[in-house]
Amino acid sequence: MEVFKAEYANPLYRLPMTFTEIFPVGVVSAVSAGLLRNRRFLSAR
């Protein structure tokens, strides 16, 4: 844990680590929004 603490103090390490934590959520949100905008997707018929 001490090694991770020392690495995380470096901004060049912290920026990509933070990006990889948040990026997948954004991708899933964008795909979901794109699918749900399509009227034929999940239609009630």
PQR file with spaces between the fields and no chain letter, atoms N, CA, C, O and H, PARSE charges and radii, in Angstrom:
ATOM       1  N    MET     1       0.820   -1.179    0.000 -0.4000 1.5000
ATOM       2  CA   MET     1       0.000    0.000    0.000 -0.0000 2.0000
ATOM       3  C    MET     1       0.873    1.255    0.000  0.5500 1.7000
ATOM       4  O    MET     1       0.506    2.270   -0.592 -0.5500 1.4000
ATOM       5  N    GLU     2       2.015    1.186    0.657 -0.4000 1.5000
ATOM       6  CA   GLU     2       2.926    2.328    0.670 -0.0000 2.0000
ATOM       7  C    GLU     2       3.458    2.630   -0.725  0.5500 1.7000
ATOM       8  O    GLU     2       3.651    3.793   -1.081 -0.5500 1.4000
ATOM       9  H    GLU     2       2.314    0.362    1.138  0.4000 1.0000
ATOM      10  N    VAL     3       3.694    1.582   -1.519 -0.4000 1.5000
ATOM      11  CA   VAL     3       4.173    1.781   -2.888 -0.0000 2.0000
ATOM      12  C    VAL     3       3.098    2.487   -3.706  0.5500 1.7000
ATOM      13  O    VAL     3       3.396    3.418   -4.454 -0.5500 1.4000
ATOM      14  H    VAL     3       3.537    0.637   -1.230  0.4000 1.0000
ATOM      15  N    PHE     4       1.866    2.053   -3.568 -0.4000 1.5000
ATOM      16  CA   PHE     4       0.767    2.692   -4.289 -0.0000 2.0000
ATOM      17  C    PHE     4       0.611    4.146   -3.852  0.5500 1.7000
ATOM      18  O    PHE     4       0.345    5.011   -4.687 -0.5500 1.4000
ATOM      19  H    PHE     4       1.624    1.297   -2.960  0.4000 1.0000
ATOM      20  N    LYS     5       0.767    4.422   -2.593 -0.4000 1.5000
ATOM      21  CA   LYS     5       0.666    5.791   -2.084 -0.0000 2.0000
ATOM      22  C    LYS     5       1.749    6.674   -2.692  0.5500 1.7000
ATOM      23  O    LYS     5       1.484    7.817   -3.062 -0.5500 1.4000
ATOM      24  H    LYS     5       0.983    3.720   -1.915  0.4000 1.0000
ATOM      25  N    ALA     6       2.951    6.156   -2.794 -0.4000 1.5000
ATOM      26  CA   ALA     6       4.050    6.922   -3.388 -0.0000 2.0000
ATOM      27  C    ALA     6       3.824    7.133   -4.886  0.5500 1.7000
ATOM      28  O    ALA     6       4.090    8.220   -5.399 -0.5500 1.4000
ATOM      29  H    ALA     6       3.166    5.227   -2.494  0.4000 1.0000
ATOM      30  N    GLU     7       3.340    6.113   -5.591 -0.4000 1.5000
ATOM      31  CA   GLU     7       3.069    6.253   -7.026 -0.0000 2.0000
ATOM      32  C    GLU     7       1.928    7.227   -7.274  0.5500 1.7000
ATOM      33  O    GLU     7       1.993    8.022   -8.211 -0.5500 1.4000
ATOM      34  H    GLU     7       3.124    5.230   -5.174  0.4000 1.0000
ATOM      35  N    TYR     8       0.900    7.182   -6.463 -0.4000 1.5000
ATOM      36  CA   TYR     8      -0.283    8.019   -6.659 -0.0000 2.0000
ATOM      37  C    TYR     8       0.017    9.489   -6.380  0.5500 1.7000
ATOM      38  O    TYR     8      -0.735   10.358   -6.823 -0.5500 1.4000
ATOM      39  H    TYR     8       0.848    6.536   -5.702  0.4000 1.0000
ATOM      40  N    ALA     9       1.080    9.784   -5.668 -0.4000 1.5000
ATOM      41  CA   ALA     9       1.476   11.171   -5.419 -0.0000 2.0000
ATOM      42  C    ALA     9       2.014   11.827   -6.689  0.5500 1.7000
ATOM      43  O    ALA     9       2.032   13.053   -6.794 -0.5500 1.4000
ATOM      44  H    ALA     9       1.691    9.078   -5.309  0.4000 1.0000
ATOM      45  N    ASN    10       2.454   11.011   -7.658 -0.4000 1.5000
ATOM      46  CA   ASN    10       2.977   11.516   -8.923 -0.0000 2.0000
ATOM      47  C    ASN    10       1.816   11.825   -9.869  0.5500 1.7000
ATOM      48  O    ASN    10       1.039   10.927  -10.194 -0.5500 1.4000
ATOM      49  H    ASN    10       2.440   10.015   -7.572  0.4000 1.0000
ATOM      50  N    PRO    11       1.678   13.099  -10.324 -0.5600 1.5000
ATOM      51  CA   PRO    11       0.561   13.445  -11.214  0.2800 2.0000
ATOM      52  C    PRO    11       0.596   12.696  -12.547  0.5500 1.7000
ATOM      53  O    PRO    11      -0.461   12.454  -13.130 -0.5500 1.4000
ATOM      54  N    LEU    12       1.763   12.325  -13.040 -0.4000 1.5000
ATOM      55  CA   LEU    12       1.863   11.590  -14.294 -0.0000 2.0000
ATOM      56  C    LEU    12       1.363   10.157  -14.148  0.5500 1.7000
ATOM      57  O    LEU    12       1.042    9.510  -15.145 -0.5500 1.4000
ATOM      58  H    LEU    12       2.621   12.522  -12.566  0.4000 1.0000
ATOM      59  N    TYR    13       1.295    9.669  -12.951 -0.4000 1.5000
ATOM      60  CA   TYR    13       0.722    8.349  -12.670 -0.0000 2.0000
ATOM      61  C    TYR    13      -0.762    8.479  -12.321  0.5500 1.7000
ATOM      62  O    TYR    13      -1.584    7.662  -12.734 -0.5500 1.4000
ATOM      63  H    TYR    13       1.556   10.195  -12.141  0.4000 1.0000
ATOM      64  N    ARG    14      -1.085    9.517  -11.559 -0.4000 1.5000
ATOM      65  CA   ARG    14      -2.455    9.695  -11.070 -0.0000 2.0000
ATOM      66  C    ARG    14      -3.431   10.008  -12.194  0.5500 1.7000
ATOM      67  O    ARG    14      -4.545    9.485  -12.181 -0.5500 1.4000
ATOM      68  H    ARG    14      -0.417   10.181  -11.223  0.4000 1.0000
ATOM      69  N    LEU    15      -3.064   10.837  -13.163 -0.4000 1.5000
ATOM      70  CA   LEU    15      -3.967   11.229  -14.240 -0.0000 2.0000
ATOM      71  C    LEU    15      -4.450   10.033  -15.062  0.5500 1.7000
ATOM      72  O    LEU    15      -5.661    9.869  -15.212 -0.5500 1.4000
ATOM      73  H    LEU    15      -2.159   11.262  -13.174  0.4000 1.0000
ATOM      74  N    PRO    16      -3.566    9.188  -15.600 -0.5600 1.5000
ATOM      75  CA   PRO    16      -4.070    8.027  -16.351  0.2800 2.0000
ATOM      76  C    PRO    16      -4.837    7.029  -15.476  0.5500 1.7000
ATOM      77  O    PRO    16      -5.790    6.407  -15.944 -0.5500 1.4000
ATOM      78  N    MET    17      -4.437    6.874  -14.231 -0.4000 1.5000
ATOM      79  CA   MET    17      -5.161    5.950  -13.346 -0.0000 2.0000
ATOM      80  C    MET    17      -6.592    6.443  -13.116  0.5500 1.7000
ATOM      81  O    MET    17      -7.535    5.653  -13.159 -0.5500 1.4000
ATOM      82  H    MET    17      -3.663    7.380  -13.850  0.4000 1.0000
ATOM      83  N    THR    18      -6.750    7.734  -12.874 -0.4000 1.5000
ATOM      84  CA   THR    18      -8.075    8.300  -12.666 -0.0000 2.0000
ATOM      85  C    THR    18      -8.898    8.193  -13.940  0.5500 1.7000
ATOM      86  O    THR    18     -10.088    7.884  -13.883 -0.5500 1.4000
ATOM      87  H    THR    18      -5.983    8.375  -12.839  0.4000 1.0000
ATOM      88  N    PHE    19      -8.277    8.444  -15.089 -0.4000 1.5000
ATOM      89  CA   PHE    19      -8.971    8.355  -16.370 -0.0000 2.0000
ATOM      90  C    PHE    19      -9.487    6.939  -16.614  0.5500 1.7000
ATOM      91  O    PHE    19     -10.620    6.764  -17.060 -0.5500 1.4000
ATOM      92  H    PHE    19      -7.310    8.695  -15.134  0.4000 1.0000
ATOM      93  N    THR    20      -8.668    5.929  -16.326 -0.4000 1.5000
ATOM      94  CA   THR    20      -9.097    4.551  -16.572 -0.0000 2.0000
ATOM      95  C    THR    20     -10.186    4.107  -15.600  0.5500 1.7000
ATOM      96  O    THR    20     -10.913    3.155  -15.882 -0.5500 1.4000
ATOM      97  H    THR    20      -7.747    6.071  -15.963  0.4000 1.0000
ATOM      98  N    GLU    21     -10.305    4.778  -14.471 -0.4000 1.5000
ATOM      99  CA   GLU    21     -11.385    4.457  -13.542 -0.0000 2.0000
ATOM     100  C    GLU    21     -12.712    5.029  -14.037  0.5500 1.7000
ATOM     101  O    GLU    21     -13.752    4.388  -13.882 -0.5500 1.4000
ATOM     102  H    GLU    21      -9.714    5.551  -14.241  0.4000 1.0000
ATOM     103  N    ILE    22     -12.695    6.224  -14.629 -0.4000 1.5000
ATOM     104  CA   ILE    22     -13.912    6.930  -15.004 -0.0000 2.0000
ATOM     105  C    ILE    22     -14.335    6.635  -16.440  0.5500 1.7000
ATOM     106  O    ILE    22     -15.533    6.611  -16.719 -0.5500 1.4000
ATOM     107  H    ILE    22     -11.851    6.745  -14.754  0.4000 1.0000
ATOM     108  N    PHE    23     -13.402    6.411  -17.356 -0.4000 1.5000
ATOM     109  CA   PHE    23     -13.679    6.258  -18.782 -0.0000 2.0000
ATOM     110  C    PHE    23     -14.687    5.158  -19.105  0.5500 1.7000
ATOM     111  O    PHE    23     -15.585    5.405  -19.910 -0.5500 1.4000
ATOM     112  H    PHE    23     -12.428    6.431  -17.129  0.4000 1.0000
ATOM     113  N    PRO    24     -14.596    3.966  -18.531 -0.5600 1.5000
ATOM     114  CA   PRO    24     -15.581    2.921  -18.870  0.2800 2.0000
ATOM     115  C    PRO    24     -17.023    3.312  -18.531  0.5500 1.7000
ATOM     116  O    PRO    24     -17.949    2.911  -19.235 -0.5500 1.4000
ATOM     117  N    VAL    25     -17.219    4.076  -17.478 -0.4000 1.5000
ATOM     118  CA   VAL    25     -18.565    4.519  -17.118 -0.0000 2.0000
ATOM     119  C    VAL    25     -19.104    5.451  -18.194  0.5500 1.7000
ATOM     120  O    VAL    25     -20.278    5.364  -18.554 -0.5500 1.4000
ATOM     121  H    VAL    25     -16.466    4.401  -16.906  0.4000 1.0000
ATOM     122  N    GLY    26     -18.269    6.334  -18.708 -0.4000 1.5000
ATOM     123  CA   GLY    26     -18.675    7.242  -19.773 -0.0000 2.0000
ATOM     124  C    GLY    26     -19.009    6.508  -21.054  0.5500 1.7000
ATOM     125  O    GLY    26     -19.960    6.867  -21.747 -0.5500 1.4000
ATOM     126  H    GLY    26     -17.315    6.404  -18.415  0.4000 1.0000
ATOM     127  N    VAL    27     -18.234    5.482  -21.375 -0.4000 1.5000
ATOM     128  CA   VAL    27     -18.492    4.700  -22.588 -0.0000 2.0000
ATOM     129  C    VAL    27     -19.831    3.985  -22.478  0.5500 1.7000
ATOM     130  O    VAL    27     -20.623    4.006  -23.421 -0.5500 1.4000
ATOM     131  H    VAL    27     -17.460    5.191  -20.811  0.4000 1.0000
ATOM     132  N    VAL    28     -20.091    3.359  -21.352 -0.4000 1.5000
ATOM     133  CA   VAL    28     -21.360    2.655  -21.157 -0.0000 2.0000
ATOM     134  C    VAL    28     -22.520    3.638  -21.211  0.5500 1.7000
ATOM     135  O    VAL    28     -23.563    3.327  -21.786 -0.5500 1.4000
ATOM     136  H    VAL    28     -19.448    3.341  -20.587  0.4000 1.0000
ATOM     137  N    SER    29     -22.359    4.814  -20.625 -0.4000 1.5000
ATOM     138  CA   SER    29     -23.418    5.826  -20.661 -0.0000 2.0000
ATOM     139  C    SER    29     -23.692    6.292  -22.086  0.5500 1.7000
ATOM     140  O    SER    29     -24.849    6.450  -22.475 -0.5500 1.4000
ATOM     141  H    SER    29     -21.512    5.067  -20.158  0.4000 1.0000
ATOM     142  N    ALA    30     -22.639    6.512  -22.866 -0.4000 1.5000
ATOM     143  CA   ALA    30     -22.810    6.967  -24.250 -0.0000 2.0000
ATOM     144  C    ALA    30     -23.488    5.900  -25.100  0.5500 1.7000
ATOM     145  O    ALA    30     -24.356    6.218  -25.913 -0.5500 1.4000
ATOM     146  H    ALA    30     -21.699    6.384  -22.550  0.4000 1.0000
ATOM     147  N    VAL    31     -23.103    4.641  -24.924 -0.4000 1.5000
ATOM     148  CA   VAL    31     -23.724    3.555  -25.683 -0.0000 2.0000
ATOM     149  C    VAL    31     -25.190    3.416  -25.292  0.5500 1.7000
ATOM     150  O    VAL    31     -26.049    3.248  -26.158 -0.5500 1.4000
ATOM     151  H    VAL    31     -22.398    4.383  -24.264  0.4000 1.0000
ATOM     152  N    SER    32     -25.479    3.483  -24.013 -0.4000 1.5000
ATOM     153  CA   SER    32     -26.868    3.390  -23.548 -0.0000 2.0000
ATOM     154  C    SER    32     -27.707    4.528  -24.104  0.5500 1.7000
ATOM     155  O    SER    32     -28.829    4.306  -24.561 -0.5500 1.4000
ATOM     156  H    SER    32     -24.781    3.619  -23.310  0.4000 1.0000
ATOM     157  N    ALA    33     -27.176    5.744  -24.070 -0.4000 1.5000
ATOM     158  CA   ALA    33     -27.912    6.896  -24.586 -0.0000 2.0000
ATOM     159  C    ALA    33     -28.169    6.739  -26.083  0.5500 1.7000
ATOM     160  O    ALA    33     -29.258    7.050  -26.566 -0.5500 1.4000
ATOM     161  H    ALA    33     -26.265    5.925  -23.700  0.4000 1.0000
ATOM     162  N    GLY    34     -27.174    6.261  -26.807 -0.4000 1.5000
ATOM     163  CA   GLY    34     -27.348    6.055  -28.242 -0.0000 2.0000
ATOM     164  C    GLY    34     -28.403    5.009  -28.550  0.5500 1.7000
ATOM     165  O    GLY    34     -29.208    5.194  -29.462 -0.5500 1.4000
ATOM     166  H    GLY    34     -26.290    6.008  -26.415  0.4000 1.0000
ATOM     167  N    LEU    35     -28.412    3.920  -27.806 -0.4000 1.5000
ATOM     168  CA   LEU    35     -29.406    2.877  -28.022 -0.0000 2.0000
ATOM     169  C    LEU    35     -30.810    3.348  -27.652  0.5500 1.7000
ATOM     170  O    LEU    35     -31.771    3.070  -28.370 -0.5500 1.4000
ATOM     171  H    LEU    35     -27.758    3.770  -27.065  0.4000 1.0000
ATOM     172  N    LEU    36     -30.925    4.047  -26.554 -0.4000 1.5000
ATOM     173  CA   LEU    36     -32.240    4.476  -26.097 -0.0000 2.0000
ATOM     174  C    LEU    36     -32.819    5.606  -26.936  0.5500 1.7000
ATOM     175  O    LEU    36     -34.027    5.839  -26.895 -0.5500 1.4000
ATOM     176  H    LEU    36     -30.145    4.273  -25.971  0.4000 1.0000
ATOM     177  N    ARG    37     -31.987    6.313  -27.695 -0.4000 1.5000
ATOM     178  CA   ARG    37     -32.502    7.342  -28.608 -0.0000 2.0000
ATOM     179  C    ARG    37     -33.183    6.723  -29.818  0.5500 1.7000
ATOM     180  O    ARG    37     -34.021    7.360  -30.455 -0.5500 1.4000
ATOM     181  H    ARG    37     -31.006    6.124  -27.728  0.4000 1.0000
ATOM     182  N    ASN    38     -32.828    5.489  -30.136 -0.4000 1.5000
ATOM     183  CA   ASN    38     -33.422    4.791  -31.267 -0.0000 2.0000
ATOM     184  C    ASN    38     -34.827    4.334  -30.882  0.5500 1.7000
ATOM     185  O    ASN    38     -34.995    3.579  -29.924 -0.5500 1.4000
ATOM     186  H    ASN    38     -32.147    4.972  -29.618  0.4000 1.0000
ATOM     187  N    ARG    39     -35.828    4.786  -31.620 -0.4000 1.5000
ATOM     188  CA   ARG    39     -37.218    4.458  -31.285 -0.0000 2.0000
ATOM     189  C    ARG    39     -37.508    2.964  -31.411  0.5500 1.7000
ATOM     190  O    ARG    39     -38.368    2.450  -30.696 -0.5500 1.4000
ATOM     191  H    ARG    39     -35.692    5.399  -32.399  0.4000 1.0000
ATOM     192  N    ARG    40     -36.822    2.263  -32.290 -0.4000 1.5000
ATOM     193  CA   ARG    40     -37.089    0.829  -32.479 -0.0000 2.0000
ATOM     194  C    ARG    40     -36.459   -0.032  -31.399  0.5500 1.7000
ATOM     195  O    ARG    40     -36.822   -1.200  -31.260 -0.5500 1.4000
ATOM     196  H    ARG    40     -36.123    2.681  -32.871  0.4000 1.0000
ATOM     197  N    PHE    41     -35.532    0.507  -30.640 -0.4000 1.5000
ATOM     198  CA   PHE    41     -34.880   -0.246  -29.563 -0.0000 2.0000
ATOM     199  C    PHE    41     -35.807   -0.258  -28.343  0.5500 1.7000
ATOM     200  O    PHE    41     -36.213    0.801  -27.864 -0.5500 1.4000
ATOM     201  H    PHE    41     -35.237    1.456  -30.753  0.4000 1.0000
ATOM     202  N    LEU    42     -36.138   -1.433  -27.846 -0.4000 1.5000
ATOM     203  CA   LEU    42     -37.045   -1.609  -26.703 -0.0000 2.0000
ATOM     204  C    LEU    42     -38.433   -1.034  -26.979  0.5500 1.7000
ATOM     205  O    LEU    42     -39.046   -0.440  -26.094 -0.5500 1.4000
ATOM     206  H    LEU    42     -35.808   -2.293  -28.235  0.4000 1.0000
ATOM     207  N    SER    43     -38.916   -1.206  -28.176 -0.4000 1.5000
ATOM     208  CA   SER    43     -40.250   -0.684  -28.488 -0.0000 2.0000
ATOM     209  C    SER    43     -41.317   -1.510  -27.760  0.5500 1.7000
ATOM     210  O    SER    43     -41.100   -2.679  -27.438 -0.5500 1.4000
ATOM     211  H    SER    43     -38.417   -1.689  -28.896  0.4000 1.0000
ATOM     212  N    ALA    44     -42.452   -0.893  -27.510 -0.4000 1.5000
ATOM     213  CA   ALA    44     -43.535   -1.530  -26.760 -0.0000 2.0000
ATOM     214  C    ALA    44     -44.342   -2.498  -27.633  0.5500 1.7000
ATOM     215  O    ALA    44     -45.208   -3.209  -27.121 -0.5500 1.4000
ATOM     216  H    ALA    44     -42.627    0.056  -27.771  0.4000 1.0000
ATOM     217  N    ARG    45     -44.077   -2.534  -28.904 -0.4000 1.5000
ATOM     218  CA   ARG    45     -44.855   -3.397  -29.800 -0.0000 2.0000
ATOM     219  C    ARG    45     -44.462   -4.822  -29.642  0.5500 1.7000
ATOM     220  O    ARG    45     -45.012   -5.693  -30.317 -0.5500 1.4000
ATOM     221  H    ARG    45     -43.374   -1.957  -29.319  0.4000 1.0000
